[in-house]
Amino acid sequence: MVLIGLPFVTDSRSFLMMLTQIFIFAVFAMSYDILLGYTGIVSFGHCMFFGVGAYSVGVMMNEKGAAIGSLLLAILIGMVLSALLSYIVGMLSLRLKSHFYAMLTLAFSGLLLVLAEKWRSVTHGNDGFTFQVPELIKDRTVLYFIALVIMVLVYLGLRRFIHTPVGRVLQAVRENEQRTESLGFEIVHYKVLASIVAGITASLSGSLYVLTLRFVNTTVFSMDMTLNALLMTIIGGVGTLIGAIIGASIIEFAHHWLTELAKFHPIFERWIIFFGLLYILVVLLFPAGIVGTLRSKWHKYRKARPQDTDPSGVSTESESQGKKVNVS
Amino acid sequence: MDGVINLLVNGLATGMLVFLLAVGLTLIFGLMSVLNFGHGGLFAWGAYGGVWLYGVTGSFVAALIGAVVIGMALGWMMERWVIRPVYGNHVQQILVTLGVMLVLSEMLKVVWSPNPLKADVPPLLSGSWEIGSVILIKYRLFVIVIGLLVFLAVQLVLKKTKIGLIVRAGVMNKEMVQALGIHIRTIFTLVFMVGAGLAALGGALLAPYSGVIFSEMGMQFAILAFIVVVIGGMGSIQGSMLAAILVGLSGSFLAYYLPELSLAGNMLLMVIVLLIKPSGLFGAKG
């Protein structure tokens, strides 16, 4: 509710812009969470899909001119390409252990980055290019609402997805791959499906991202984008879509804040170090992230109240929390 | 013909550098089944440490040894503080080692500078030999020799010594080794340190080879090393050697004849291997 009213209260364009970016990164982080949090696969190349979505909008707007029709078509093209890409990468590597997917996605995204740098006639390399956006979304407030609505829709859509039978199977894969396989599920197909859903959603966020900037360059394919998703999902809480949204807000706010601090001491320019250390600590100590940890505390509290102490109940709870990212 | 020999030497030298990075990766994976995504960071630290020490001491040997020591020290810290708590949990390992990579390469920018640094070839190894019309660059030959020596040394240690026996036994069956009264944790730490030291050695050797070092180089080479490990088969040292040479050669020949395809060539190689034999050339299990 507050978020809907906000544009009418605040005048600060940069603040509005930051919130818009948070919504967009929240979509990106949620798409990553489908892989990491719900299926238990680690991808280090999630920026591929983000970049594909970003460039399909950028190139289309540049070549065909700014119209709503071509924008929608561009977003669609980005999604289709991402789906194809995730299908190919998934089919190649998801049959194997989790390491392979992590390595292959890293290698593929490296390849795409080089490709984007070299294919200058279309991408303009690292210099990038600016482009016109349709009249309607030139207004920052409109864009803000579009991003907000899309974030909510994606949240609802993905929540629906994880409660479908397919989503349930994915979570079973996360908890115990062998057992799920022995129940007769062809897990490769489910994993590939998860990666396609994640890829399409990430592509959407990439498309929106460049719409806010009206500019696209090869950084959309860089490792930093993948790291963004990773940090947001891990710190917010894996396996909870809300966690991805909270993680996105925290990282974006902290990023802005630390860049401000760089005026006082140059160490803050290296803000990635702080995030990196925080990230390592979260993975080691709170593998369930902020939301997961709070949720388990809350459950423990509620459980402990009615029947005083119930050690067995508490231990199963902490066990299931520990399992959130426990997949071998 | 001369061009071909040059490309051959080039490719072999690059292959050896990638091998030094990949051998640590594959050794650690084989024994501990930890895939270390921070390996590239150790490599970059080796490069920076080597260049810095060479500048300070003026001795290239001291620089190489210093780089290995830096690598081993970082490896020790990493194994103890970061990897040890997450043994047996693959997803957490992958995530946490990537975090280490991030911190290591950002720390480089703090300790040295965010700008690329120049690295010189030591005078003894600079220049080239001319045999007829073939020009052999000394430093590249030196890199190839060191790579081969490391390969032989690793093989010798693994095959002929007691430590090697324990490590090979640990690769096969950790629990059994432990049951025989050997402290496998200590062996893990040792192997991790050796792997890290080898990565740092690779970095220190790379610096004069490419002439310039930068903080993102770790990631770049790590991608190559991953490709090599996948092609060669995870955990196989001979496989890594063969794959590193393949990747090095295909890189140098493609860069000359089909420059657009140079990175794509490696990927293509990997995709073909994955389609035909997903466990890699020498891999036992997938």
Interface residues (C-beta under 8 A of the other chain):
Chain A: L36 G40 V42 F44 L92 S93 R95 L96 K97 S98 H99 F100 A102 M103 L104 L106 A107 F108 G110 L111 V114 L115 K118 M223 L227 L230 I234 I267 R270 I272 I273 F275 G276 L277 Y279 I280 V283 L284 P287 V325 N326 V327 S328
Chain B: F29 L35 F37 V82 P85 V86 G88 N89 H90 V91 Q92 I94 L95 V96 L98 G99 V100 L102 V103 E106 M107 K109 V110 M219 Q220 A222 I223 F226 I227 V229 V230 M234 E260 L263 A264 M267 M270 V271 L274 L275 P278 S279 G286
